[in-house]
Amino acid sequence: MAIPGENITELDLKRMYGSQAGGHSILLTTHSMEEAQAVCDRVAIIDHGKILATDTPAGLIAKHRDDPAVRGAAHGEVTLEDVFIGLTGSDLRE
């Protein structure tokens, strides 16, 4: 079982809920875009309570990869973190 406040890995989720959620959704909140890109089927980027974008991690990257703000945040291949920074205009906040 994962401890609140600690990173939850895909393996932790599989241990808690099995390999599939059985038709149910799991809501995972995280500041780690790397973690979200690795374990989430769908992602919502939320800034100050407003949903800015929702899609699969790959869909968000594909949809926003040519956005100048996203390109400016990228250091090579565009990641979900770059999309977050481009859409919110800020780095990840703790």
C-alpha positions in Angstrom: 0.0 0.0 0.0 1.3 3.4 -0.9 1.8 6.1 1.8 0.1 9.4 1.2 2.6 12.1 0.1 5.0 9.5 -1.5 5.4 8.8 -5.2 3.1 6.1 -6.4 4.6 3.9 -9.1 2.8 1.9 -11.7 3.8 -1.2 -9.8 2.1 0.3 -6.6 -1.1 0.9 -8.5 -1.1 -2.6 -9.9 -0.5 -4.0 -6.4 -3.4 -2.0 -5.0 -5.9 -2.4 -7.9 -4.7 -5.3 -10.0 -3.5 -5.0 -13.6 -6.8 -3.3 -14.6 -9.1 -1.2 -12.5 -12.0 -3.4 -13.6 -13.9 -0.7 -15.4 -13.3 1.8 -12.6 -11.2 5.0 -12.7 -8.3 5.8 -10.5 -7.7 9.5 -9.8 -4.1 10.2 -9.3 -2.9 13.7 -8.5 0.8 14.4 -8.9 3.2 17.2 -9.6 5.5 14.7 -11.5 4.7 14.9 -15.2 7.2 12.1 -15.7 5.1 9.9 -13.5 1.9 11.0 -15.1 3.3 10.3 -18.6 4.4 6.8 -17.5 1.3 5.6 -15.6 -1.7 7.5 -16.7 -4.1 6.7 -19.6 -5.6 10.2 -19.5 -4.2 13.4 -18.1 -5.8 16.8 -17.2 -3.5 19.8 -16.9 -5.1 22.0 -14.3 -3.8 25.5 -13.3 -5.3 27.5 -10.5 -8.5 25.3 -10.6 -9.0 25.7 -14.3 -8.7 22.6 -16.6 -6.5 23.7 -19.5 -6.3 20.5 -21.5 -7.2 16.8 -21.3 -6.1 13.9 -23.4 -3.7 10.9 -23.3 -0.1 11.9 -22.5 0.9 11.1 -26.1 -2.2 13.1 -27.4 -1.3 16.2 -25.3 2.3 16.0 -26.5 1.2 15.6 -30.2 -1.4 18.3 -29.9 1.0 20.9 -28.4 4.4 19.9 -29.7 4.5 22.8 -32.2 3.2 25.5 -29.7 6.0 28.1 -29.4 5.7 28.2 -25.6 6.0 24.4 -25.4 9.0 24.4 -27.8 10.6 27.1 -25.7 10.3 24.8 -22.6 11.6 21.7 -24.4 15.3 20.7 -24.2 15.1 18.1 -27.0 12.1 15.9 -27.5 8.9 17.4 -26.1 7.7 15.8 -22.9 4.5 16.1 -20.8 6.4 18.5 -18.5 7.2 20.8 -21.4 3.5 20.8 -22.3 2.6 21.7 -18.7 5.1 24.5 -18.6 4.0 25.8 -22.0 0.3 25.8 -21.1 0.6 27.2 -17.6 3.5 29.6 -18.3 5.4 28.4 -15.3 7.6 25.7 -14.0 6.2 22.9 -11.8 5.3 24.1 -8.3 5.5 22.1 -5.1 
